[in-house]
Amino acid sequence: MTTNGEQAMSTGVTLENVAVAYGKRTVLSDVSATFEPGHVHGIIGPNGAGKSTLLHAILGVRAYTGSVRVDGHEIAHMSARERAEHVAFVA
């Protein structure tokens, strides 16, 4: 949130020890990365490697363990409206 016309400073996206499972099957484990604002980043890998699953965790629409912070805020603690103010996805 900003006040008095100030712009919020973006700190990017930080992942720490992120893991995602579908039932008992772990599909991502121990993923840590920092995506800084003002840079172009790519997530590459073969089909089924977990690229889309990782993006869904960053968007807050897939359950995960670990920490996903967007602009310093833990995505799991944000409402859908707050997430929409920080992240967007176009397929």
N, CA, C and O atoms as a CHARMM CRD file, in Angstrom:
* protein
*
  364
    1    1 MET  N      0.83200  -1.17800   0.00000 PROA 1      0.00000
    2    1 MET  CA     0.00000   0.00000   0.00000 PROA 1      0.00000
    3    1 MET  C      0.88100   1.24700   0.00000 PROA 1      0.00000
    4    1 MET  O      1.95500   1.25300   0.60100 PROA 1      0.00000
    5    2 THR  N      0.44200   2.26200  -0.64900 PROA 2      0.00000
    6    2 THR  CA     1.18400   3.51400  -0.68100 PROA 2      0.00000
    7    2 THR  C      0.32000   4.63100  -0.12200 PROA 2      0.00000
    8    2 THR  O     -0.90700   4.54200  -0.09800 PROA 2      0.00000
    9    3 THR  N      0.98500   5.67500   0.32200 PROA 3      0.00000
   10    3 THR  CA     0.26600   6.83200   0.84100 PROA 3      0.00000
   11    3 THR  C      0.86800   8.09400   0.26400 PROA 3      0.00000
   12    3 THR  O      2.02400   8.10200  -0.15800 PROA 3      0.00000
   13    4 ASN  N      0.09400   9.14900   0.24700 PROA 4      0.00000
   14    4 ASN  CA     0.57500  10.45500  -0.19400 PROA 4      0.00000
   15    4 ASN  C      1.23400  10.42800  -1.56700 PROA 4      0.00000
   16    4 ASN  O      2.20700  11.14500  -1.80200 PROA 4      0.00000
   17    5 GLY  N      0.71400   9.60800  -2.47300 PROA 5      0.00000
   18    5 GLY  CA     1.23600   9.57400  -3.82800 PROA 5      0.00000
   19    5 GLY  C      2.56000   8.84400  -3.97900 PROA 5      0.00000
   20    5 GLY  O      3.14400   8.86400  -5.06200 PROA 5      0.00000
   21    6 GLU  N      3.05900   8.19500  -2.91400 PROA 6      0.00000
   22    6 GLU  CA     4.31200   7.45000  -3.00600 PROA 6      0.00000
   23    6 GLU  C      4.08300   6.17500  -3.79600 PROA 6      0.00000
   24    6 GLU  O      2.99900   5.59300  -3.74800 PROA 6      0.00000
   25    7 GLN  N      5.10500   5.74200  -4.52400 PROA 7      0.00000
   26    7 GLN  CA     5.01700   4.47400  -5.22500 PROA 7      0.00000
   27    7 GLN  C      5.70100   3.40300  -4.39700 PROA 7      0.00000
   28    7 GLN  O      6.76200   3.63500  -3.81600 PROA 7      0.00000
   29    8 ALA  N      5.08400   2.22300  -4.34700 PROA 8      0.00000
   30    8 ALA  CA     5.68400   1.10800  -3.62200 PROA 8      0.00000
   31    8 ALA  C      6.90200   0.62000  -4.38800 PROA 8      0.00000
   32    8 ALA  O      6.89600   0.56500  -5.61800 PROA 8      0.00000
   33    9 MET  N      7.94600   0.26600  -3.65000 PROA 9      0.00000
   34    9 MET  CA     9.14900  -0.25100  -4.27100 PROA 9      0.00000
   35    9 MET  C      9.02700  -1.76100  -4.40300 PROA 9      0.00000
   36    9 MET  O      8.78300  -2.45700  -3.41800 PROA 9      0.00000
   37   10 SER  N      9.19400  -2.25800  -5.59900 PROA 10     0.00000
   38   10 SER  CA     9.09000  -3.68200  -5.84500 PROA 10     0.00000
   39   10 SER  C     10.40100  -4.37300  -5.48900 PROA 10     0.00000
   40   10 SER  O     11.47700  -3.94500  -5.90500 PROA 10     0.00000
   41   11 THR  N     10.29400  -5.44200  -4.72000 PROA 11     0.00000
   42   11 THR  CA    11.47700  -6.22500  -4.37900 PROA 11     0.00000
   43   11 THR  C     11.51800  -7.53400  -5.14600 PROA 11     0.00000
   44   11 THR  O     12.44000  -8.33100  -4.97100 PROA 11     0.00000
   45   12 GLY  N     10.52300  -7.76000  -5.99700 PROA 12     0.00000
   46   12 GLY  CA    10.50900  -8.96400  -6.81800 PROA 12     0.00000
   47   12 GLY  C      9.87600 -10.15000  -6.11700 PROA 12     0.00000
   48   12 GLY  O      9.07200 -10.00500  -5.19600 PROA 12     0.00000
   49   13 VAL  N     10.26500 -11.33000  -6.58400 PROA 13     0.00000
   50   13 VAL  CA     9.71900 -12.58700  -6.07600 PROA 13     0.00000
   51   13 VAL  C     10.86200 -13.39300  -5.47200 PROA 13     0.00000
   52   13 VAL  O     11.90500 -13.57300  -6.10100 PROA 13     0.00000
   53   14 THR  N     10.66000 -13.87400  -4.25600 PROA 14     0.00000
   54   14 THR  CA    11.66400 -14.69600  -3.58200 PROA 14     0.00000
   55   14 THR  C     11.03300 -16.01400  -3.17400 PROA 14     0.00000
   56   14 THR  O     10.00000 -16.04200  -2.50500 PROA 14     0.00000
   57   15 LEU  N     11.65800 -17.09600  -3.57900 PROA 15     0.00000
   58   15 LEU  CA    11.22700 -18.44500  -3.22100 PROA 15     0.00000
   59   15 LEU  C     12.25900 -19.04200  -2.28300 PROA 15     0.00000
   60   15 LEU  O     13.45800 -18.94900  -2.54400 PROA 15     0.00000
   61   16 GLU  N     11.81400 -19.65000  -1.19900 PROA 16     0.00000
   62   16 GLU  CA    12.71600 -20.31100  -0.27100 PROA 16     0.00000
   63   16 GLU  C     12.17100 -21.68300   0.07800 PROA 16     0.00000
   64   16 GLU  O     11.11100 -21.80800   0.69200 PROA 16     0.00000
   65   17 ASN  N     12.90900 -22.71100  -0.32100 PROA 17     0.00000
   66   17 ASN  CA    12.58300 -24.10500   0.01300 PROA 17     0.00000
   67   17 ASN  C     11.14600 -24.47000  -0.35000 PROA 17     0.00000
   68   17 ASN  O     10.45600 -25.13000   0.42800 PROA 17     0.00000
   69   18 VAL  N     10.69800 -24.04900  -1.51800 PROA 18     0.00000
   70   18 VAL  CA     9.32700 -24.32200  -1.95400 PROA 18     0.00000
   71   18 VAL  C      9.20700 -25.78100  -2.38800 PROA 18     0.00000
   72   18 VAL  O     10.05700 -26.30700  -3.10700 PROA 18     0.00000
   73   19 ALA  N      8.14300 -26.41100  -1.93900 PROA 19     0.00000
   74   19 ALA  CA     7.81900 -27.78000  -2.33100 PROA 19     0.00000
   75   19 ALA  C      6.32800 -27.84700  -2.63500 PROA 19     0.00000
   76   19 ALA  O      5.51700 -27.19600  -1.97600 PROA 19     0.00000
   77   20 VAL  N      5.97700 -28.64300  -3.64500 PROA 20     0.00000
   78   20 VAL  CA     4.57900 -28.82200  -4.02600 PROA 20     0.00000
   79   20 VAL  C      4.34400 -30.31200  -4.21900 PROA 20     0.00000
   80   20 VAL  O      5.17500 -31.01300  -4.79600 PROA 20     0.00000
   81   21 ALA  N      3.21000 -30.78500  -3.73500 PROA 21     0.00000
   82   21 ALA  CA     2.84900 -32.19100  -3.89500 PROA 21     0.00000
   83   21 ALA  C      1.42600 -32.28600  -4.42100 PROA 21     0.00000
   84   21 ALA  O      0.56900 -31.45600  -4.12100 PROA 21     0.00000
   85   22 TYR  N      1.20500 -33.31800  -5.21100 PROA 22     0.00000
   86   22 TYR  CA    -0.14100 -33.71500  -5.63800 PROA 22     0.00000
   87   22 TYR  C     -0.44800 -34.98500  -4.86900 PROA 22     0.00000
   88   22 TYR  O      0.00900 -36.06700  -5.23800 PROA 22     0.00000
   89   23 GLY  N     -1.21800 -34.85400  -3.80500 PROA 23     0.00000
   90   23 GLY  CA    -1.45500 -36.00200  -2.93700 PROA 23     0.00000
   91   23 GLY  C     -0.15100 -36.37900  -2.24900 PROA 23     0.00000
   92   23 GLY  O      0.47900 -35.53700  -1.60800 PROA 23     0.00000
   93   24 LYS  N      0.25700 -37.62700  -2.37500 PROA 24     0.00000
   94   24 LYS  CA     1.50500 -38.08300  -1.75800 PROA 24     0.00000
   95   24 LYS  C      2.70600 -37.93500  -2.68100 PROA 24     0.00000
   96   24 LYS  O      3.84000 -38.18600  -2.27500 PROA 24     0.00000
   97   25 ARG  N      2.45500 -37.52300  -3.93700 PROA 25     0.00000
   98   25 ARG  CA     3.53600 -37.40300  -4.92200 PROA 25     0.00000
   99   25 ARG  C      4.11600 -35.99000  -4.91900 PROA 25     0.00000
  100   25 ARG  O      3.44100 -35.03800  -5.30900 PROA 25     0.00000
  101   26 THR  N      5.36600 -35.85500  -4.48000 PROA 26     0.00000
  102   26 THR  CA     6.04600 -34.56600  -4.49200 PROA 26     0.00000
  103   26 THR  C      6.52900 -34.28600  -5.90600 PROA 26     0.00000
  104   26 THR  O      7.25500 -35.08900  -6.49300 PROA 26     0.00000
  105   27 VAL  N      6.12200 -33.14000  -6.45200 PROA 27     0.00000
  106   27 VAL  CA     6.51300 -32.79800  -7.83200 PROA 27     0.00000
  107   27 VAL  C      7.57100 -31.69900  -7.87300 PROA 27     0.00000
  108   27 VAL  O      8.28400 -31.56900  -8.86800 PROA 27     0.00000
  109   28 LEU  N      7.68200 -30.91800  -6.82300 PROA 28     0.00000
  110   28 LEU  CA     8.74300 -29.92000  -6.67600 PROA 28     0.00000
  111   28 LEU  C      9.25100 -30.01000  -5.24600 PROA 28     0.00000
  112   28 LEU  O      8.46700 -30.18800  -4.31300 PROA 28     0.00000
  113   29 SER  N     10.56300 -29.88800  -5.07300 PROA 29     0.00000
  114   29 SER  CA    11.08800 -29.87600  -3.71100 PROA 29     0.00000
  115   29 SER  C     12.30700 -28.97400  -3.62700 PROA 29     0.00000
  116   29 SER  O     13.13900 -28.92800  -4.53400 PROA 29     0.00000
  117   30 ASP  N     12.38800 -28.26500  -2.52500 PROA 30     0.00000
  118   30 ASP  CA    13.54300 -27.43900  -2.19200 PROA 30     0.00000
  119   30 ASP  C     13.91800 -26.44300  -3.29000 PROA 30     0.00000
  120   30 ASP  O     15.09100 -26.30900  -3.63900 PROA 30     0.00000
  121   31 VAL  N     12.91500 -25.74500  -3.83100 PROA 31     0.00000
  122   31 VAL  CA    13.16400 -24.74000  -4.86500 PROA 31     0.00000
  123   31 VAL  C     13.38200 -23.38800  -4.19100 PROA 31     0.00000
  124   31 VAL  O     12.52200 -22.90700  -3.45200 PROA 31     0.00000
  125   32 SER  N     14.53800 -22.78200  -4.45000 PROA 32     0.00000
  126   32 SER  CA    14.84900 -21.45300  -3.93300 PROA 32     0.00000
  127   32 SER  C     15.36200 -20.60900  -5.08800 PROA 32     0.00000
  128   32 SER  O     16.20300 -21.06000  -5.86500 PROA 32     0.00000
  129   33 ALA  N     14.85700 -19.38600  -5.20400 PROA 33     0.00000
  130   33 ALA  CA    15.27800 -18.49800  -6.28600 PROA 33     0.00000
  131   33 ALA  C     14.83800 -17.08700  -5.96200 PROA 33     0.00000
  132   33 ALA  O     13.93700 -16.87000  -5.15100 PROA 33     0.00000
  133   34 THR  N     15.48200 -16.13300  -6.60600 PROA 34     0.00000
  134   34 THR  CA    15.08100 -14.73500  -6.50700 PROA 34     0.00000
  135   34 THR  C     14.90900 -14.19100  -7.90900 PROA 34     0.00000
  136   34 THR  O     15.80400 -14.31300  -8.74500 PROA 34     0.00000
  137   35 PHE  N     13.76100 -13.59200  -8.16600 PROA 35     0.00000
  138   35 PHE  CA    13.46200 -12.96900  -9.45400 PROA 35     0.00000
  139   35 PHE  C     13.37000 -11.47200  -9.20100 PROA 35     0.00000
  140   35 PHE  O     12.39700 -10.98600  -8.62500 PROA 35     0.00000
  141   36 GLU  N     14.39100 -10.75300  -9.63700 PROA 36     0.00000
  142   36 GLU  CA    14.48000  -9.32500  -9.36300 PROA 36     0.00000
  143   36 GLU  C     13.68300  -8.52000 -10.37000 PROA 36     0.00000
  144   36 GLU  O     13.60900  -8.89000 -11.54200 PROA 36     0.00000
  145   37 PRO  N     13.08200  -7.41800  -9.92800 PROA 37     0.00000
  146   37 PRO  CA    12.34300  -6.55600 -10.85600 PROA 37     0.00000
  147   37 PRO  C     13.29500  -5.91900 -11.86400 PROA 37     0.00000
  148   37 PRO  O     14.46400  -5.66900 -11.56800 PROA 37     0.00000
  149   38 GLY  N     12.77300  -5.66300 -13.05600 PROA 38     0.00000
  150   38 GLY  CA    13.57200  -5.02100 -14.08600 PROA 38     0.00000
  151   38 GLY  C     14.42100  -5.97600 -14.89700 PROA 38     0.00000
  152   38 GLY  O     15.17800  -5.54700 -15.76700 PROA 38     0.00000
  153   39 HSD  N     14.30600  -7.27300 -14.62200 PROA 39     0.00000
  154   39 HSD  CA    15.05400  -8.29300 -15.35300 PROA 39     0.00000
  155   39 HSD  C     14.07800  -9.25900 -16.00200 PROA 39     0.00000
  156   39 HSD  O     12.95300  -9.42400 -15.53100 PROA 39     0.00000
  157   40 VAL  N     14.50100  -9.88600 -17.06300 PROA 40     0.00000
  158   40 VAL  CA    13.69700 -10.91700 -17.70700 PROA 40     0.00000
  159   40 VAL  C     14.21000 -12.27100 -17.22000 PROA 40     0.00000
  160   40 VAL  O     15.40700 -12.55300 -17.27000 PROA 40     0.00000
  161   41 HSD  N     13.28700 -13.09300 -16.75100 PROA 41     0.00000
  162   41 HSD  CA    13.64100 -14.41000 -16.23400 PROA 41     0.00000
  163   41 HSD  C     12.87100 -15.46200 -17.01400 PROA 41     0.00000
  164   41 HSD  O     11.77300 -15.19900 -17.50300 PROA 41     0.00000
  165   42 GLY  N     13.43700 -16.63100 -17.12800 PROA 42     0.00000
  166   42 GLY  CA    12.75700 -17.74200 -17.78000 PROA 42     0.00000
  167   42 GLY  C     12.80400 -18.97200 -16.90500 PROA 42     0.00000
  168   42 GLY  O     13.77400 -19.19500 -16.18000 PROA 42     0.00000
  169   43 ILE  N     11.77100 -19.75500 -16.97200 PROA 43     0.00000
  170   43 ILE  CA    11.74100 -21.05100 -16.28400 PROA 43     0.00000
  171   43 ILE  C     11.64600 -22.08300 -17.39200 PROA 43     0.00000
  172   43 ILE  O     10.63700 -22.16100 -18.09300 PROA 43     0.00000
  173   44 ILE  N     12.69500 -22.87400 -17.54900 PROA 44     0.00000
  174   44 ILE  CA    12.74000 -23.82400 -18.65500 PROA 44     0.00000
  175   44 ILE  C     12.92000 -25.24300 -18.13500 PROA 44     0.00000
  176   44 ILE  O     13.45100 -25.46000 -17.04500 PROA 44     0.00000
  177   45 GLY  N     12.47300 -26.19300 -18.92500 PROA 45     0.00000
  178   45 GLY  CA    12.62600 -27.59800 -18.58400 PROA 45     0.00000
  179   45 GLY  C     11.71100 -28.43000 -19.44400 PROA 45     0.00000
  180   45 GLY  O     10.84300 -27.89900 -20.13600 PROA 45     0.00000
  181   46 PRO  N     11.89900 -29.72800 -19.40300 PROA 46     0.00000
  182   46 PRO  CA    11.06900 -30.62300 -20.21800 PROA 46     0.00000
  183   46 PRO  C      9.62400 -30.67200 -19.71300 PROA 46     0.00000
  184   46 PRO  O      9.31700 -30.23300 -18.60500 PROA 46     0.00000
  185   47 ASN  N      8.75400 -31.21800 -20.55700 PROA 47     0.00000
  186   47 ASN  CA     7.36400 -31.41100 -20.15000 PROA 47     0.00000
  187   47 ASN  C      7.31900 -32.20700 -18.85100 PROA 47     0.00000
  188   47 ASN  O      8.04900 -33.18400 -18.68300 PROA 47     0.00000
  189   48 GLY  N      6.46900 -31.78500 -17.95000 PROA 48     0.00000
  190   48 GLY  CA     6.30400 -32.49000 -16.68900 PROA 48     0.00000
  191   48 GLY  C      7.34100 -32.15900 -15.63500 PROA 48     0.00000
  192   48 GLY  O      7.36900 -32.79700 -14.58200 PROA 48     0.00000
  193   49 ALA  N      8.19300 -31.17800 -15.89100 PROA 49     0.00000
  194   49 ALA  CA     9.25500 -30.83600 -14.93700 PROA 49     0.00000
  195   49 ALA  C      8.75600 -29.99700 -13.76600 PROA 49     0.00000
  196   49 ALA  O      9.44200 -29.90400 -12.74800 PROA 49     0.00000
  197   50 GLY  N      7.57100 -29.38000 -13.88500 PROA 50     0.00000
  198   50 GLY  CA     7.01400 -28.59800 -12.79000 PROA 50     0.00000
  199   50 GLY  C      7.00800 -27.09700 -13.02100 PROA 50     0.00000
  200   50 GLY  O      6.79800 -26.33100 -12.08100 PROA 50     0.00000
  201   51 LYS  N      7.23300 -26.66700 -14.24900 PROA 51     0.00000
  202   51 LYS  CA     7.26600 -25.22600 -14.55300 PROA 51     0.00000
  203   51 LYS  C      5.93800 -24.55700 -14.23800 PROA 51     0.00000
  204   51 LYS  O      5.90500 -23.55100 -13.52900 PROA 51     0.00000
  205   52 SER  N      4.85800 -25.09600 -14.75000 PROA 52     0.00000
  206   52 SER  CA     3.53000 -24.51600 -14.50100 PROA 52     0.00000
  207   52 SER  C      3.14600 -24.63900 -13.03400 PROA 52     0.00000
  208   52 SER  O      2.52700 -23.73300 -12.47500 PROA 52     0.00000
  209   53 THR  N      3.50400 -25.73600 -12.41600 PROA 53     0.00000
  210   53 THR  CA     3.22500 -25.92600 -10.99600 PROA 53     0.00000
  211   53 THR  C      3.92900 -24.86400 -10.17000 PROA 53     0.00000
  212   53 THR  O      3.34700 -24.32800  -9.22700 PROA 53     0.00000
  213   54 LEU  N      5.17300 -24.55300 -10.51100 PROA 54     0.00000
  214   54 LEU  CA     5.90700 -23.50200  -9.81100 PROA 54     0.00000
  215   54 LEU  C      5.22400 -22.14900  -9.98900 PROA 54     0.00000
  216   54 LEU  O      5.07400 -21.39800  -9.02600 PROA 54     0.00000
  217   55 LEU  N      4.81300 -21.83800 -11.20900 PROA 55     0.00000
  218   55 LEU  CA     4.11100 -20.57400 -11.45100 PROA 55     0.00000
  219   55 LEU  C      2.80900 -20.50700 -10.65800 PROA 55     0.00000
  220   55 LEU  O      2.46500 -19.45300 -10.12100 PROA 55     0.00000
  221   56 HSD  N      2.08500 -21.61800 -10.58100 PROA 56     0.00000
  222   56 HSD  CA     0.83500 -21.64100  -9.81600 PROA 56     0.00000
  223   56 HSD  C      1.09600 -21.42100  -8.32800 PROA 56     0.00000
  224   56 HSD  O      0.28600 -20.78800  -7.65100 PROA 56     0.00000
  225   57 ALA  N      2.20500 -21.92900  -7.81000 PROA 57     0.00000
  226   57 ALA  CA     2.56400 -21.67400  -6.40900 PROA 57     0.00000
  227   57 ALA  C      2.86200 -20.19100  -6.21600 PROA 57     0.00000
  228   57 ALA  O      2.42000 -19.59500  -5.23400 PROA 57     0.00000
  229   58 ILE  N      3.61200 -19.58400  -7.15300 PROA 58     0.00000
  230   58 ILE  CA     3.92700 -18.15900  -7.06100 PROA 58     0.00000
  231   58 ILE  C      2.65300 -17.31800  -7.10100 PROA 58     0.00000
  232   58 ILE  O      2.55700 -16.29800  -6.41800 PROA 58     0.00000
  233   59 LEU  N      1.68400 -17.74400  -7.89500 PROA 59     0.00000
  234   59 LEU  CA     0.41100 -17.02100  -7.99300 PROA 59     0.00000
  235   59 LEU  C     -0.47700 -17.24000  -6.77000 PROA 59     0.00000
  236   59 LEU  O     -1.44700 -16.51100  -6.56200 PROA 59     0.00000
  237   60 GLY  N     -0.14300 -18.23900  -5.96600 PROA 60     0.00000
  238   60 GLY  CA    -0.94200 -18.52300  -4.77800 PROA 60     0.00000
  239   60 GLY  C     -2.16500 -19.36200  -5.04800 PROA 60     0.00000
  240   60 GLY  O     -3.07100 -19.41600  -4.21700 PROA 60     0.00000
  241   61 VAL  N     -2.21500 -20.02400  -6.20400 PROA 61     0.00000
  242   61 VAL  CA    -3.37900 -20.85900  -6.53300 PROA 61     0.00000
  243   61 VAL  C     -3.08300 -22.34900  -6.37500 PROA 61     0.00000
  244   61 VAL  O     -3.96300 -23.17500  -6.61600 PROA 61     0.00000
  245   62 ARG  N     -1.87500 -22.70400  -5.97800 PROA 62     0.00000
  246   62 ARG  CA    -1.49000 -24.09400  -5.72400 PROA 62     0.00000
  247   62 ARG  C     -0.86200 -24.14300  -4.33300 PROA 62     0.00000
  248   62 ARG  O      0.01400 -23.33800  -4.01500 PROA 62     0.00000
  249   63 ALA  N     -1.30700 -25.08000  -3.51100 PROA 63     0.00000
  250   63 ALA  CA    -0.75900 -25.21500  -2.16100 PROA 63     0.00000
  251   63 ALA  C      0.72200 -25.59400  -2.23500 PROA 63     0.00000
  252   63 ALA  O      1.13400 -26.35600  -3.10900 PROA 63     0.00000
  253   64 TYR  N      1.50600 -25.05800  -1.31700 PROA 64     0.00000
  254   64 TYR  CA     2.94000 -25.32800  -1.27800 PROA 64     0.00000
  255   64 TYR  C      3.42400 -25.23700   0.15900 PROA 64     0.00000
  256   64 TYR  O      2.73000 -24.71800   1.03300 PROA 64     0.00000
  257   65 THR  N      4.60600 -25.74000   0.38500 PROA 65     0.00000
  258   65 THR  CA     5.29100 -25.51000   1.64700 PROA 65     0.00000
  259   65 THR  C      6.52200 -24.67400   1.33300 PROA 65     0.00000
  260   65 THR  O      6.94700 -24.59800   0.18000 PROA 65     0.00000
  261   66 GLY  N      7.08600 -24.05900   2.33600 PROA 66     0.00000
  262   66 GLY  CA     8.20400 -23.14800   2.12600 PROA 66     0.00000
  263   66 GLY  C      7.68700 -21.72600   2.11000 PROA 66     0.00000
  264   66 GLY  O      6.65900 -21.42100   2.71400 PROA 66     0.00000
  265   67 SER  N      8.40000 -20.85900   1.41700 PROA 67     0.00000
  266   67 SER  CA     8.04100 -19.45000   1.40700 PROA 67     0.00000
  267   67 SER  C      8.06000 -18.89300  -0.01600 PROA 67     0.00000
  268   67 SER  O      9.03100 -19.06700  -0.75300 PROA 67     0.00000
  269   68 VAL  N      6.97000 -18.22300  -0.38700 PROA 68     0.00000
  270   68 VAL  CA     6.88500 -17.47000  -1.64400 PROA 68     0.00000
  271   68 VAL  C      6.53200 -16.04500  -1.25000 PROA 68     0.00000
  272   68 VAL  O      5.42800 -15.77500  -0.77600 PROA 68     0.00000
  273   69 ARG  N      7.48300 -15.13200  -1.45100 PROA 69     0.00000
  274   69 ARG  CA     7.23900 -13.72500  -1.12600 PROA 69     0.00000
  275   69 ARG  C      7.26500 -12.90000  -2.40100 PROA 69     0.00000
  276   69 ARG  O      8.16800 -13.02600  -3.22800 PROA 69     0.00000
  277   70 VAL  N      6.25900 -12.05700  -2.54100 PROA 70     0.00000
  278   70 VAL  CA     6.16800 -11.12700  -3.66600 PROA 70     0.00000
  279   70 VAL  C      6.20300  -9.72600  -3.08200 PROA 70     0.00000
  280   70 VAL  O      5.34900  -9.35800  -2.27500 PROA 70     0.00000
  281   71 ASP  N      7.18600  -8.95400  -3.48900 PROA 71     0.00000
  282   71 ASP  CA     7.38800  -7.60400  -2.94500 PROA 71     0.00000
  283   71 ASP  C      7.43800  -7.62200  -1.42300 PROA 71     0.00000
  284   71 ASP  O      6.92900  -6.71500  -0.76300 PROA 71     0.00000
  285   72 GLY  N      8.05500  -8.66100  -0.87600 PROA 72     0.00000
  286   72 GLY  CA     8.24000  -8.78000   0.56700 PROA 72     0.00000
  287   72 GLY  C      7.07100  -9.35700   1.33500 PROA 72     0.00000
  288   72 GLY  O      7.15700  -9.51600   2.55300 PROA 72     0.00000
  289   73 HSD  N      5.97700  -9.67700   0.65500 PROA 73     0.00000
  290   73 HSD  CA     4.77400 -10.19400   1.31800 PROA 73     0.00000
  291   73 HSD  C      4.61000 -11.68200   1.00400 PROA 73     0.00000
  292   73 HSD  O      4.71100 -12.09900  -0.15000 PROA 73     0.00000
  293   74 GLU  N      4.35900 -12.46900   2.03800 PROA 74     0.00000
  294   74 GLU  CA     4.12000 -13.89700   1.85900 PROA 74     0.00000
  295   74 GLU  C      2.80000 -14.07800   1.10400 PROA 74     0.00000
  296   74 GLU  O      1.74900 -13.63300   1.56600 PROA 74     0.00000
  297   75 ILE  N      2.86100 -14.72600  -0.04400 PROA 75     0.00000
  298   75 ILE  CA     1.69400 -14.85100  -0.92600 PROA 75     0.00000
  299   75 ILE  C      0.56300 -15.64500  -0.25500 PROA 75     0.00000
  300   75 ILE  O     -0.61300 -15.38800  -0.51200 PROA 75     0.00000
  301   76 ALA  N      0.92100 -16.60700   0.60200 PROA 76     0.00000
  302   76 ALA  CA    -0.09700 -17.43300   1.25500 PROA 76     0.00000
  303   76 ALA  C     -0.96300 -16.63100   2.22500 PROA 76     0.00000
  304   76 ALA  O     -2.07000 -17.05300   2.55800 PROA 76     0.00000
  305   77 HSD  N     -0.47200 -15.48600   2.67600 PROA 77     0.00000
  306   77 HSD  CA    -1.22600 -14.67500   3.63200 PROA 77     0.00000
  307   77 HSD  C     -2.01200 -13.55800   2.96400 PROA 77     0.00000
  308   77 HSD  O     -2.65000 -12.75600   3.64600 PROA 77     0.00000
  309   78 MET  N     -1.97400 -13.49800   1.64000 PROA 78     0.00000
  310   78 MET  CA    -2.68200 -12.44500   0.90600 PROA 78     0.00000
  311   78 MET  C     -4.06400 -12.92500   0.47500 PROA 78     0.00000
  312   78 MET  O     -4.27000 -14.10800   0.20200 PROA 78     0.00000
  313   79 SER  N     -4.99500 -11.99700   0.42000 PROA 79     0.00000
  314   79 SER  CA    -6.30000 -12.30400  -0.16400 PROA 79     0.00000
  315   79 SER  C     -6.13500 -12.35400  -1.68700 PROA 79     0.00000
  316   79 SER  O     -5.10400 -11.93900  -2.21600 PROA 79     0.00000
  317   80 ALA  N     -7.14000 -12.85600  -2.37800 PROA 80     0.00000
  318   80 ALA  CA    -7.08900 -12.89700  -3.84200 PROA 80     0.00000
  319   80 ALA  C     -6.91400 -11.48600  -4.41000 PROA 80     0.00000
  320   80 ALA  O     -6.18600 -11.29800  -5.38500 PROA 80     0.00000
  321   81 ARG  N     -7.55800 -10.52000  -3.82200 PROA 81     0.00000
  322   81 ARG  CA    -7.43200  -9.13400  -4.28400 PROA 81     0.00000
  323   81 ARG  C     -6.00600  -8.61200  -4.09600 PROA 81     0.00000
  324   81 ARG  O     -5.45300  -7.97300  -4.99100 PROA 81     0.00000
  325   82 GLU  N     -5.41400  -8.88400  -2.93500 PROA 82     0.00000
  326   82 GLU  CA    -4.04200  -8.44400  -2.68700 PROA 82     0.00000
  327   82 GLU  C     -3.05800  -9.11600  -3.64900 PROA 82     0.00000
  328   82 GLU  O     -2.14000  -8.47200  -4.15800 PROA 82     0.00000
  329   83 ARG  N     -3.25600 -10.41600  -3.89300 PROA 83     0.00000
  330   83 ARG  CA    -2.38400 -11.12200  -4.85800 PROA 83     0.00000
  331   83 ARG  C     -2.49100 -10.47700  -6.22500 PROA 83     0.00000
  332   83 ARG  O     -1.48200 -10.30600  -6.90900 PROA 83     0.00000
  333   84 ALA  N     -3.70300 -10.11600  -6.63500 PROA 84     0.00000
  334   84 ALA  CA    -3.91200  -9.51500  -7.95500 PROA 84     0.00000
  335   84 ALA  C     -3.22600  -8.15300  -8.08000 PROA 84     0.00000
  336   84 ALA  O     -2.91500  -7.71800  -9.18900 PROA 84     0.00000
  337   85 GLU  N     -2.99400  -7.48900  -6.96800 PROA 85     0.00000
  338   85 GLU  CA    -2.27900  -6.21200  -6.98300 PROA 85     0.00000
  339   85 GLU  C     -0.78000  -6.39400  -7.17700 PROA 85     0.00000
  340   85 GLU  O     -0.08300  -5.44700  -7.54100 PROA 85     0.00000
  341   86 HSD  N     -0.27800  -7.59900  -6.93800 PROA 86     0.00000
  342   86 HSD  CA     1.16000  -7.86700  -6.98800 PROA 86     0.00000
  343   86 HSD  C      1.59400  -8.75800  -8.14800 PROA 86     0.00000
  344   86 HSD  O      2.69200  -8.58400  -8.67700 PROA 86     0.00000
  345   87 VAL  N      0.75900  -9.70300  -8.54900 PROA 87     0.00000
  346   87 VAL  CA     1.15700 -10.66800  -9.57800 PROA 87     0.00000
  347   87 VAL  C      0.03900 -10.86700 -10.59500 PROA 87     0.00000
  348   87 VAL  O     -1.14200 -10.71200 -10.28500 PROA 87     0.00000
  349   88 ALA  N      0.43600 -11.21000 -11.80500 PROA 88     0.00000
  350   88 ALA  CA    -0.51700 -11.54500 -12.86300 PROA 88     0.00000
  351   88 ALA  C      0.11100 -12.59700 -13.74800 PROA 88     0.00000
  352   88 ALA  O      1.33300 -12.74200 -13.78000 PROA 88     0.00000
  353   89 PHE  N     -0.70400 -13.31900 -14.45300 PROA 89     0.00000
  354   89 PHE  CA    -0.22800 -14.41400 -15.29500 PROA 89     0.00000
  355   89 PHE  C     -1.02800 -14.42300 -16.59300 PROA 89     0.00000
  356   89 PHE  O     -2.25800 -14.36600 -16.57300 PROA 89     0.00000
  357   90 VAL  N     -0.33800 -14.49200 -17.69900 PROA 90     0.00000
  358   90 VAL  CA    -0.97600 -14.63200 -19.00000 PROA 90     0.00000
  359   90 VAL  C     -0.41100 -15.88800 -19.64500 PROA 90     0.00000
  360   90 VAL  O      0.79400 -15.99500 -19.87500 PROA 90     0.00000
  361   91 ALA  N     -1.28500 -16.82700 -19.93100 PROA 91     0.00000
  362   91 ALA  CA    -0.83200 -18.09800 -20.52500 PROA 91     0.00000
  363   91 ALA  C     -0.52700 -17.91700 -22.00000 PROA 91     0.00000
  364   91 ALA  O     -0.13300 -18.87200 -22.67100 PROA 91     0.00000
